[in-house]
Amino acid sequence: MRITRISAEKSLREQSDADLSRLDALFARYKGKAGSLIPLLQGTQHTFGFIPPHAFERISAETGIPSADIYGVATFYAQFRLKPVGKNIIKVCHGTACHVQNANAITDALKEELNVLDGETTADGLFTLESVACLGCCSLAPVMMIGDDTFGKLTGKAAVRIIRDMKNATCKQKEE
């Protein structure tokens, strides 16, 4: 998957929007504890939905770990996100079983429906599309997950229908 660079203007806006004082309790909880970097990164991501760029400086100041090392850890593990994601993350499995069952058709149909590329978020912030190596549901291939919900034995058309149903449900919630 190819990652696209965030524009500097958007990045600066995101930095100013994130109030790092929201992390004070997290830092107090892990102060002086060895091996706290991963939990601090996880807590930061849980708070903001991603790890804002200037959070690396704050984590560095609190832990004494150089920002470059913290960034190295955050970019090594796939669980960490360095940019905001959609409310719903769509993970399309491209493991062997799903690949053989034409997972590419699902990804292509979703790209077209959502008007995004792999790894991107829709303009409305509702969906982020991701291809993943394996979801561990080989008997249901091809598979996608949205949040904690798994959808198997999919076709591109069926995947698009699920997305449209979610969009419709979201619109109805907003009307109520």
Buried (B, 14 or more C-beta within 10 A) or exposed (E): EEEEEBEEEEBEEBEEEBEBEEBEEBBEEBEEEEEBBEEBBBBBBEBBBBBBBBBBEBBBEBBEBEBEEBBEBBEEEEEBBBBBBBBBBBBBBBBEBBEEBBBBBBBBBBBEBBEBEBBBBBEEEBBBBBBBEEBEBBEBBBBBBBEEEBBBEBBBEBBBBBBEEBBEEBEEEEEE
